[in-house]
Amino acid sequence: MSIRAVGRKYNIPEVTLRHKLSGYHSMDGKHGPKPLLSNAEEEILVNYIKGACRHAHPVTKKNVLSAVERILQEAEHGYERKRPPSFTGNTPKQKWWTLFLKRHPTLSFRTPEALTSARKNVSVRKIKEWFTNAHDYFSEINALDALQDPARNFNIDESGFCLSPIHGKVVVPKGEKHVFEENSIHHKQNLTVLGCICADGSLPPPMTIYPRKRASANIIEKFPVGYEFTVGKSEKGYITYETLFEYLCNSFHDWINAHNVKRPVIVWTDWHET
């Protein structure tokens, strides 16, 4: 088929096809000014974003814009690049950011989930080793019968609710089911709920820890009628040795007595300084 016939069939000007075939215009040419960064430079930037996400240190929009600024400052091109109006002092603005995400549809803007370094580095070997060690320990203290009885196995865990949360979005590969960010504990005012569940499905009462030196009667009065609960307190609303001790020796102890749970019982929890 001739060039003229192809142009007529696909409604493309004949001169455009000839320029493309002759190399006068590149095959992947696009309308408008060329991107400030080359394809190779943008590929480095995309790989940097993806690599940071894989290592649980996802980058923010500010991180990406700073990386672009460094690329422009450190690149050796042999000539001065013409800066578009969307740049001031090598720093890209919103227009560049929007077009960058459009050019790379494999990236998306997400809010990460917090993940500790211990959970990030978990492996199958470590999990199997943990179960083996736990079984050996209960065997040594002659408590395998408790380990094998669902009614005598309890799990407690706490969930903190920051009273002044700060949320931020990061750039990650599109399609990522879970976006994690390695974090540390921040000393801010908090409200903590200590939950407990038995392996047989029963639920001992939880404890809500408030950031105060004493529990106010107004707080207790606002709990639903007929709801089993325990109110705890600490200076910043975090769980402490004192609040955990109070829960186990009072609320939890009274509950297992009331339900005639055979002793000893096993209480599982994740590592915590308390």
C-alpha positions in Angstrom: 0.0 0.0 0.0 1.4 3.4 -0.9 2.0 6.2 1.5 -0.8 8.2 0.0 -3.3 5.3 0.3 -2.3 4.8 4.0 -2.8 8.5 4.7 -6.3 8.4 3.1 -7.3 5.2 5.0 -6.2 6.5 8.5 -6.9 10.2 7.8 -3.2 11.2 8.3 -1.7 13.9 6.1 0.7 12.4 3.5 3.4 15.0 4.4 3.3 13.8 8.1 3.9 10.2 7.1 6.8 11.2 4.8 8.4 13.3 7.5 8.2 10.4 9.9 9.5 7.8 7.5 12.4 10.0 6.4 13.4 10.8 10.0 12.8 14.5 9.6 10.4 14.1 12.6 10.9 11.4 15.2 8.4 8.5 15.3 7.5 9.2 19.0 7.3 13.0 18.6 4.6 14.8 20.5 3.0 18.3 20.3 4.2 21.0 22.6 7.6 21.7 24.2 9.9 18.8 25.1 10.0 17.7 28.7 12.7 19.4 30.7 14.1 16.0 31.8 15.2 13.5 29.3 13.6 10.1 29.0 16.6 8.5 30.7 16.5 11.0 33.6 12.8 10.5 34.2 13.4 6.7 34.1 16.0 7.2 36.9 13.4 9.2 38.8 10.7 6.5 38.4 13.1 3.8 39.5 14.0 5.9 42.6 10.3 6.2 43.5 9.7 2.4 43.0 12.8 1.4 44.9 11.9 3.6 47.9 8.5 2.1 48.1 9.8 -1.4 48.1 12.0 -0.6 51.1 9.1 1.0 53.0 10.4 4.5 52.7 8.0 5.9 50.1 8.8 9.4 48.8 6.5 12.4 49.0 5.7 14.9 46.3 8.2 17.3 47.9 10.9 14.5 47.7 10.3 14.0 44.0 10.5 17.8 43.2 13.7 18.1 45.2 15.2 15.1 43.3 14.3 16.9 40.0 16.0 20.0 41.3 19.2 18.0 42.1 19.1 16.3 38.7 19.0 19.7 37.0 21.8 21.1 39.2 24.1 18.1 38.8 23.5 17.1 35.2 26.3 17.8 32.7 24.6 18.7 29.4 27.2 21.1 28.0 24.5 23.8 27.4 22.0 25.7 29.4 18.5 24.2 29.3 15.7 26.6 28.7 13.5 26.6 31.8 9.7 26.6 31.2 7.5 29.1 33.1 6.5 26.3 35.5 10.0 26.3 36.9 11.6 28.8 39.2 15.2 28.2 40.3 15.2 24.6 38.9 12.2 23.7 41.1 9.1 22.3 39.2 5.6 23.5 40.1 2.2 21.9 39.9 1.9 21.8 36.1 5.1 19.7 35.8 3.9 17.4 38.6 0.6 16.8 36.9 2.2 16.1 33.5 4.8 13.9 35.1 2.2 11.6 36.7 0.3 11.6 33.3 3.5 10.5 31.5 4.0 7.7 34.0 0.7 6.0 34.6 2.4 3.2 36.6 2.7 5.7 39.5 -0.1 6.9 41.8 -0.5 9.2 44.8 -1.4 7.3 48.0 -1.5 7.6 51.8 0.9 5.0 53.4 0.2 2.7 56.3 2.6 2.7 59.2 4.9 -0.4 59.5 7.6 -1.0 62.1 11.0 -2.2 61.0 10.4 -5.6 62.7 7.3 -6.3 60.6 9.0 -5.1 57.5 11.8 -7.6 57.9 9.7 -10.7 58.7 10.4 -13.9 56.9 9.1 -17.5 56.7 12.1 -18.8 58.6 11.6 -16.3 61.5 7.9 -17.3 61.7 8.6 -21.0 61.9 11.4 -20.4 64.4 9.0 -18.4 66.6 6.4 -21.2 66.7 9.1 -23.8 67.5 10.4 -21.8 70.3 7.0 -21.1 71.7 6.1 -24.9 71.7 9.4 -25.8 73.3 8.9 -23.2 76.1 5.4 -24.4 77.0 6.6 -28.0 76.9 9.4 -27.1 79.4 6.9 -25.6 81.9 4.4 -28.4 81.4 1.7 -26.1 79.9 1.1 -27.8 76.6 -2.5 -28.5 77.7 -3.1 -24.8 78.0 -1.5 -24.2 74.6 -3.9 -26.7 73.0 -7.1 -25.3 74.7 -8.7 -22.4 72.8 -10.6 -21.3 75.9 -7.3 -20.6 77.7 -5.5 -18.6 75.0 -6.0 -14.9 74.9 -4.6 -12.2 72.6 -4.3 -8.5 73.7 -3.3 -5.7 71.5 -3.6 -1.9 71.6 -4.7 0.6 69.0 -3.8 4.2 69.4 -5.9 7.1 68.1 -3.9 10.3 67.7 -6.0 13.3 68.7 -4.2 15.5 66.2 -3.3 13.2 63.2 -1.2 14.3 60.3 -1.8 12.6 57.0 0.4 12.9 54.0 0.4 11.3 50.5 3.4 9.7 48.8 4.2 8.6 45.2 4.2 4.8 44.6 3.8 2.4 41.7 0.1 2.1 40.7 -1.5 -1.2 41.7 0.3 -1.5 45.0 -2.2 -3.2 47.4 -0.4 -2.0 50.6 1.7 1.1 50.9 3.8 1.1 54.1 6.0 3.7 55.7 8.5 2.8 58.4 7.8 5.0 61.3 8.6 5.6 65.0 6.5 6.4 68.0 5.7 10.1 68.3 5.1 11.5 71.7 1.8 13.2 71.1 -1.4 13.2 73.0 -3.2 10.0 72.3 -6.2 7.8 73.1 -5.5 4.1 73.3 -7.9 1.1 73.3 -6.6 -2.2 74.7 -8.6 -5.0 73.2 -8.7 -8.7 74.2 -10.1 -11.7 72.5 -10.1 -15.4 73.4 -9.3 -18.1 70.8 -12.8 -19.6 71.3 -14.3 -16.3 70.2 -15.3 -14.9 73.6 -14.5 -11.2 74.4 -13.2 -10.0 77.7 -14.0 -6.3 78.3 -11.5 -3.9 76.6 -9.8 -0.9 78.3 -9.9 2.6 77.0 -6.9 4.7 78.1 -7.5 8.4 78.3 -4.7 11.1 78.4 -5.4 12.4 81.9 -4.3 11.9 85.5 -7.6 10.7 86.7 -10.7 9.3 85.1 -13.6 11.8 85.0 -17.1 10.7 86.0 -18.4 12.3 82.8 -16.4 9.9 80.7 -17.7 6.8 82.4 -21.3 8.1 82.2 -21.1 8.4 78.4 -20.3 4.7 77.9 -23.4 2.6 76.6 -25.5 1.0 79.3 -24.8 -2.7 79.8 -21.4 -2.5 78.0 -18.5 -4.2 79.8 -15.5 -1.9 79.8 -12.5 -0.6 81.8 -11.3 2.9 81.9 -7.5 3.5 82.2 -5.4 6.7 82.3 -1.9 7.8 81.6 -0.3 11.2 81.1 -0.3 11.1 77.3 -3.0 8.4 76.6 -0.5 5.6 75.8 -0.5 2.2 77.5 2.0 2.0 80.4 3.2 -0.6 82.8 0.7 0.6 85.4 -2.3 0.6 83.1 -1.5 -2.9 81.8 -0.9 -4.2 85.3 -4.3 -2.7 86.4 -6.1 -4.3 83.5 -4.6 -7.9 84.0 -5.0 -7.9 87.8 -8.5 -6.4 87.9 -10.7 -6.4 84.8 -9.2 -9.5 83.0 -8.7 -11.4 86.3 -12.3 -10.9 87.3 -13.6 -11.9 83.8 -11.8 -15.3 83.7 -13.0 -16.0 87.3 -16.6 -15.1 86.3 -16.4 -17.4 83.3 -14.7 -20.3 85.2 -11.7 -20.4 82.9 -9.3 -23.1 83.9 -5.8 -21.9 85.0 -3.2 -21.3 83.9 -4.2 -19.2 80.9 -1.9 -17.9 78.1 -2.0 -14.2 77.2 -0.4 -13.5 73.8 0.8 -10.0 72.9 3.3 -8.3 70.6 6.5 -7.0 72.0 6.1 -3.8 74.1 8.2 -2.1 76.7 5.3 -2.5 79.3 
